[in-house]
Amino acid sequence: NQIKSVDSTFRIPLVYTQISGLNQSIVVGDSILGISLDKYLGSDYPLYKKYFYDWQYQKMNRNHLVPDALYFYLSHEYPLIDGEVHTLLDYMVDYGKLHWIIAHCRGISLTREAGFDEQKVAGYRQNEGRVWHWLKENNAFASADRTMIKRFLQPRPNTLYIGKDSPDQIGLWLGLQIVRNYMETHPKMTMKDLLHMTDYKTLFQESGYNPDR
């Protein structure tokens, strides 16, 4: 309802729940949002350990149900432009944008909304400049390699490109910082305008974010 109040074109979905047989957690269609309850039974649910890695079932609890539902529905309603080749930078900023919006709608911190604990945040901050330097030196921002994009943005044991002891979802952390910097330096930008913004190269350039200094 809060998003509807800032963007009249937003379609509030019909929400239903289901038992998916441990299949897809969130199902999104035309104004429809399906939630698979059997994917949020708690990280200690015995059956999860048989079918999932520990880094997967750690997020399979009720605390992640609402954030997951909001994120996947918003990504369906405000998608990347179809028919274009999208880069790691595009996805980083897109992830960051949607999580920034969800955090502000829920009135919680960016790190809490993204599910980052204190240890992970400390790891991000400690290695932020080094990771940024690696991305620039390897021209990774312009990469459209799907494997690279997933390994920087989605939950994993680590980010292999950076090192076996590196935290995962570094791309989401960086995307959040880019969007936060942009919104702090553009106070006239409304949430509606941000939702519809897809020129992520310009957003990044105007954010002024650069930890490799």
C-alpha positions, -999 to 999 in steps of 0.1 A, spaced: 0 0 0 29 24 7 43 18 -28 8 23 -42 6 57 -24 37 69 -42 31 52 -76 -5 50 -87 4 25 -115 16 -1 -90 -6 -32 -90 -13 -46 -55 -12 -84 -61 -35 -112 -51 -15 -132 -26 -19 -169 -22 1 -196 -3 10 -231 -14 30 -262 -7 55 -265 -35 73 -297 -27 104 -276 -18 103 -261 -52 102 -224 -61 100 -201 -30 81 -172 -46 59 -174 -77 50 -142 -95 25 -137 -123 3 -109 -136 -8 -92 -103 -4 -125 -85 21 -134 -58 24 -170 -46 44 -179 -14 55 -215 -9 52 -220 29 73 -252 29 103 -231 20 101 -210 52 98 -236 79 129 -227 98 166 -231 92 167 -262 115 139 -280 97 154 -315 93 143 -321 57 162 -291 44 195 -306 53 188 -335 30 182 -313 -1 200 -280 4 234 -266 13 238 -249 46 242 -215 30 208 -221 14 187 -233 43 201 -206 66 177 -182 48 147 -206 47 129 -192 77 99 -169 83 122 -138 87 130 -140 50 94 -146 38 83 -110 36 116 -96 21 116 -124 -5 80 -118 -15 85 -80 -18 117 -83 -37 105 -108 -63 72 -90 -69 88 -56 -73 114 -70 -97 85 -83 -117 66 -50 -117 97 -29 -123 119 -50 -144 151 -43 -163 144 -32 -199 135 -63 -219 156 -70 -250 188 -53 -238 220 -68 -227 224 -61 -190 258 -60 -172 269 -68 -137 267 -30 -129 231 -30 -141 221 -59 -118 241 -45 -89 222 -12 -90 189 -28 -98 192 -51 -67 204 -22 -46 175 0 -58 148 -25 -50 163 -34 -16 167 3 -8 130 9 -16 118 -21 5 140 -10 35 124 24 34 89 11 30 94 -12 60 112 14 80 143 -7 86 180 -4 79 195 -14 46 216 -41 62 187 -57 81 165 -57 50 193 -74 29 198 -99 57 234 -90 64 247 -97 99 274 -77 117 302 -100 107 293 -99 71 290 -61 71 324 -58 87 338 -80 60 322 -59 33 336 -26 48 370 -41 53 374 -53 17 352 -27 -1 380 -8 -17 399 -40 -27 368 -56 -43 360 -24 -62 395 -22 -75 393 -58 -87 361 -51 -105 376 -21 -123 408 -38 -132 390 -68 -146 364 -47 -165 338 -68 -146 313 -39 -143 307 -43 -181 305 -81 -180 272 -97 -190 284 -132 -179 255 -148 -161 278 -169 -139 297 -139 -127 265 -119 -120 250 -147 -99 282 -152 -79 284 -115 -70 247 -111 -62 231 -143 -50 237 -162 -18 267 -185 -21 294 -199 3 317 -171 -9 326 -149 -39 351 -171 -57 365 -143 -78 376 -125 -47 387 -154 -25 375 -185 -7 372 -166 26 353 -137 10 317 -130 20 289 -136 -6 265 -111 -21 293 -85 -24 275 -71 -55 243 -64 -35 263 -46 -8 280 -24 -34 246 -18 -52 231 -7 -19 260 18 -14 256 32 -49 219 38 -45 222 52 -10 249 77 -21 227 86 -51 196 93 -30 216 112 -4 230 135 -31 197 138 -50 171 149 -24 146 158 -50 145 123 -64 112 107 -54 106 70 -47 83 68 -77 111 83 -100 136 58 -85 112 29 -91 109 37 -128 146 47 -133 165 22 -155 195 43 -166 218 27 -141 250 38 -157 239 74 -151 227 67 -116 261 52 -108 281 80 -123 260 106 -105 261 87 -72 298 97 -66 304 64 -50 340 51 -53 356 33 -24 388 27 -44 404 60 -35 
